[in-house]
Amino acid sequence: QGQFKPEYYSFYDDNILYETLYTNSTNTTAAATATWTFTDKPNEETTITIADADGTSVVFEVDNATGVGDGVATAGATPMDPATNNAAGMGDIMASVVNASALKITATTDGSGKVTLTQDIKGERGNTVITLSNYSNWNYNTSDTFPTSFTGGSTPENKNCLWWKQRAERGGIAISS
């Protein structure tokens, strides 16, 4: 009694996957990013609206509030008043206000105007739109084409896993971790 006797037991392995073809062995969940490099400060009262993977969005407005009663022209916008009215100042203030906002986004700058925004929540949901009130002005004040969305966010379940593609319910919404 209490002895394991293999001749009396059967092992069933239904629904167990042994081939890596049917698994996500690469585990490549990636966060969406948006990067640009300012060459100068965009025009006063122009705005950028950024949304995170959870759907929270914040409007940021270029605004040097130097006069009495001066402030953002867009109701509810977060002002960006750079310490210096140049590329480095815009990069620094952009990173600062994004990091201080409710957005689940991390902003970094290299100190010379390059800004990288990275969604804190990895996956395709982070490939959100960036809206500018005056695209041509923002684009003119950057060294490359200004991005209109975050890109690169991916979720391994629907990219690398054959099992997921073949068996998961399809409702049009990607699942993320």
C-alpha positions, 0 to 999 in steps of 0.5 A: 500500500502506498507504492507506485506501481506503473503497470496499473496506471496510464498516462494521457497527454491530450492537449499537451504541446511538445513542438515549439512550432505551436508555442511562443518560444521567442517571447518577443512582446515589445512596447510601442515607441515614437521618436523625433528630434526637434530642430527648433521650438514649434509655434506658440499655441500649437498642440500635440495630443498623445494617448497611451495604451489604456486610452488615456490622452493628454493635450500638450500646448507650446506656451511661453506664459510670459505675460500677465493672463497669458496661458494655454489657448486650449482649455485643459491643455498642459503647457510646455514652456521650455527653459530655452526656446530651441531644440534642446529646450523643447526636448527637455520640456516635452520629456518632463511634461509627459513623465509628469502626466497621467499617461502610462508613457515614459519619455526620454531625451538626449539633451539636444532635442531628441525625444523618445516616448515608450508606452509602459504597457507592451503590445499592439494596444500601444500603437496609438495615434499622435495628433498635432494641431499644426502638423506642418509646423511641428514637422518643420521643426524636427529633423525627420518626418514627425511621427503620427503614431506610436509603432513597434508594439507587438504581442507574441500571442498573435504574432509568433504562436501558431496555436494562438492563431489556429485556436483562439477566439477571434474578436478583433481585439488583440490580447496583451500582457 
